[in-house]
Amino acid sequence: MNILGIGNAIVDVICKVEDNFIVQNGLTKSTMKLIFDEAEFKKLLSNLKIEKTVSGGSVANSIVGLSQLGNKVGFIGKVCDDDLGSKYEEGLKSENVEYFYSKKKEELPTGTCLILITPDSERTMCTFLGTAGKINQNDVSSDAIKKSELILLEGYLWDEGDPKKAFDKAINSANKVAMSLSDQFCVDRHKPHFLSLVKEKLDITFANEQEITSLIDAKDFKEVINFAKEVNKLIVVTRGEKGAVAINGDEFVECEVMKNLKIVDLTGAGDLFAAGFLHGFINKLSLKESLDKGTEMSSKIIQQIGARL
């Protein structure tokens, strides 16, 4: 297998709502809120008409993108043997992703992200991690990892306790490891651990400019470049309107953003960028060609709703 993804298995439940629904439920438009109370989450969901459900989660989005580009891929993520868990598995299999997880009845239901789309096309998200956040080392198949050229992890998965043990087992069994830093809050929570991973364990690190700047407390982007050259690992940074860069030792490559795009929804931009870049990497394309492929994929996804092409 080319690439195996390990991440939070989250079902995206997409619903159209009016602006007053956002206000009445105390949500802040265009943000993501973590909900820890299952009853609160179910109450929100009970008042909604579901437009569609999609097997989501950051790494899963990247893995589906890689599958669509013709790569042989798999995914490990924890779901419950419930209705949404079955839909999650079916969703991945329909995209030719091999699913290395045997679902069973769990205390918590399958993780869900409510994506509320208001008439102005803005998306407000409410995430209930459910059983996805309880992944442990027994859920991770060493055999599947060893048979993969590369594994892709997400920073969201790194948490003290069982998820960290699963994470460590994956890294220790892998041939090559790529990881996305996920988001700035994630970086700030786990800064010393992530810094150690980037320096010592990861072969490829994906980050946006804010995440990598926060990780090393850089004052400017020149410090980021110097850091990447010093660690001598492949570090890929997306910079919004400034495009993207890849740094591998003394090799430094830049790629501009595509112009005149009709941006509809930024969800999944980073996930699909990683998919495009890894497609290039695994198929022995140059750093520049890999950056171009990542940019092409992210440009496509932001011109439509949702994180799937």
Secondary structure, DSSP 8 states (H G I E B T S, - for coil): --EEEE---EEEEEEE--HHHHHHTT--TT-EEE---HHHHHHHHHT--EEEEEEE-HHHHHHHHHHHTT--EEEE---BSSHHHHHHHHHHHTTTEEE----B--SS--EEEEEEE-TTS-EEEEEE-GGGGG--GGGS-HHHHHTSSEEEEEGGG--TTHHHHHHHHHHHH-SSEEEE---HHHHHHTHHHHHHIIIII-SEEEEEHHHHHHHTT-SSHHHHHHHHHHHTSEEEEE-GGG-EEEEETTEEEEE---SS------TTHHHHHHHHHHHHHHTT--HHHHHHHHHHHHHHHTTSSSS--
